[in-house]
């Protein structure tokens, strides 16, 4: 079975790396989904050598892009070479800690009035990778959408590595593309396809149970995951359609 690689802010895995010495364990989501993916935790601040605890920081525009600034000391941190090990990995998805100046996907940027990705998340977003914040996954629809994207992206990499035509894969996952705003016949390369698949399901795209069951995904593992995530969304009445899962929840 394909096991997608999903990056995650270390504090969401329960690691005590936050500025206040605490963590933000994403217990419910990890219990439901943890066995299906390879989680790769990373804390940008710890990678830079900053201690725990440490002073809180904010992000601002600098000469060479976003930089992190200590709220009390005014110390500026803009040397992010220590992030390269994580940035050089290929991810199918990434779950970021919301409101973090390094990891948030919608944070205030100094000077006041602008908002943007964090200093680290801006280097992941847009790289053929599905991204979200942990608070997004509290919503069952968003949970389904995100992990469908993750598995579809992972499967596309397998097809590409085997030299199979991108048009064939796009046709196979045509509904998955359409509900994310893409049209299979317009796809010309795997990069463009993955960037479409990384998008959340459009709010006006409503799938019926029959459509969900009849989606023509590329492999049995994707069908299995589709049925599993829909069980999470629809509850016990959907269990008879679901393949066995390797853990209890």
N, C-alpha and C positions, 0 to 999 in steps of 0.2 A: 504494500500500500504506500502511496505517496505521502510523505510527511513534510508539509511545508515548513519553511524556516520563517519564524516570526520574531522580530526584535521587540523588546519591551523595556521600558524604564525600570531600572533595578528595584526601585522602591515599591513598584506594583507587584513584585515577586516576594515581597516581605523583607527585603534587605534594608537594614537600618542605615540608609545613606542620605537621608534628607537633611536639609540645613539645620533642622532642629533635633537631629539625632533619631528621628522616628522613621516610620515606613507608612505606606498606603496599600497594604496587601489587597489585591483584587481577588479576594477569596472565592466569591461565587462564580465568576467567569473562569478562573483557573480550574475549579472543581468540575465545571461542565465541559470545558474544551481542552484542558491541559494535555490529555492523552492523545490528542489528534495532531498536535504540531510540535515542532522543535522550538522551544522558547530560547531566545538568546538575550539575556539581560545585560544592560549597560547603563552606567550613570556617567554622564559627561563631566560633571564637576569632580567626581572622585578620580576619573581618568586623568584630569588635569592636575591632580595632586592636592586638591583642596581637602581640608580636613572635615571631620564629622564630630560635633556640629560645626557650623560655620556661619558667618553673617549672611543674611538673605541678600539676594542680588536682583538687579533688573537689567533689561536689555536696552541698548540704544544703538543708533546708527553711528558708526565710526568711519574713518577714512577708508578702510578696507572691508566694509560691510558691518554686520551686526557684531557687537561686542558685549561682554557681561561686565557689570559695574557693581561693586559692593555698595550697599545702601548706606552704611555708616562711614566706612573708610574712604569711599570713592576710588578704591583700587580698580584698575582696568585689566580685564582678562580678554586677550584677543588672539593668543597663540593656541590654536586648536589642533596642532599636529598629533597630539595624543589620541585624537578621535579616529585617526586613519584606520586603525585595525578594524573597528566596527564599520566604518564607512566603506571599506573595501570588500565587505561581505555582500553577497546577493541575498536580498530579503524578498519574500513573497508578501509579507505584511509587517506592519509595525504598530504597536500600541504605545502611545505616549502619555506621560503624566500631564494632565491639564494644568494650566496657569503657571507652569514652570517657565522661567526665562530661557532655558535651554531646550526644553522638550515640548512646550505647549504648541498647539496649532493655531491659536488665536489669542495672542497676548499683547498687552499695551507696550508700545515702543517709545522710548524717549527720543526727541521731545514729544510731549503729550499730544495726543490727537491721532496718532497712527497706530495701526494694529498689524500684526504679521505672524508668521511662523517664528518659533524660537531659534536660537543660534544653532542648535544641533538639528532640530527637526527640519529646518529649511534645507539641510543637506541630504535629507532622505526623501522628502516629499517630491513627487514628480519623477521618481526614478523607477518607473514600472513596478511600483510597490503600493499596495493598499495601505492607507494610514488612517488612524482614528485616535481619539483620546479615550481614556478608560471610562469616563463618564458616558460616552456615547453607547457603550456596550450594556448599560443598564436598561436600554430599550431593546425589547426582543426583536423588533424589525431590523434595527441597526446591527444587532448581533448576527442575525441571519445574513444580512447583506454583506457585512464585512468578511465573515468566514467563507461565504460562497466566493467572494472575490479572491481571497487568499488561495483557496484550492484551485480555482480556475487558472490563476496566474502560475501556480506551481506546475499544473498539468501542461500549460502552454510551453514551459521551459523544457519539459520532457519531449514534447512533439518537436520543438525546434532542434534540440540536440540530436534527435533521430533523423533530421533532415526532411521532415514531413511538411507539406505545403501549408502556409498560414491560412490560405483560403479554405482548406479542408477543416482546420480546427475552428475557424470562424463560423463555418456552416454548422459544425457540430454543436457549438454553444451559442447559436444564433439568438435564442430568447434571452440568455444571460447577457449578451451584448445589447440587445434592443432595450431592455429595461434599465440599462445604464447609459442610454443615449447614443449608442453606436449602431451602425448598419453593417452587417457582415460583408456585403458586396463592395464596401468602400475600404476595407482593410487591406493594406498592401504589405505590411511587415509586422513581425511579432512585437516590436517595440510599441507601435501604435495600438496594437490589439491589447497589450497589457495595460497601457495607460487608460484605455476605455474600461477594462475590467476592474481597474483600481478604483473607479468611481462608485459612489453609493448608488443604490437603486433609486430611480427617480420617484418622487413622492406620488405621482399620478399613475405609477405602474403597479397595479394590484393583481397579484397572482391568485387564482383559485386553487383549491386543493388538487383538482384534476390536472391543472397545468403544472403544478409543482411536481406531481408524481410522474408526469410524462415527459419532462425535460430530457432531451437527448444529450446527456453529458458524455464526455469522452471515454471514461473508464468506470469500472464498477466502484472504485474507491470514491469517485466523485458522486455517483448515485447514492452511495452509502452515506457520505457526508451530507448531501442535500437532504436526505430523509431524516438524518439525525438532527440537523439544525432546525428543520421544520417541526420535529417533535418538541424541541425546546420551545418553539414559538406557539405551537397549537395545543400542547398539553397531552395528558395521558390518552385522550381519545385517538391520538395519532399513532400510538405505540404499535398497533398491529401492522402498520406499514413499515416500521423501522427495522433495519438490520441490527443485530446485537451490538452493543457498545462495550468497550473493554474496561469500563469502570462504572461504579454506582454513583448515582446523584439523586 
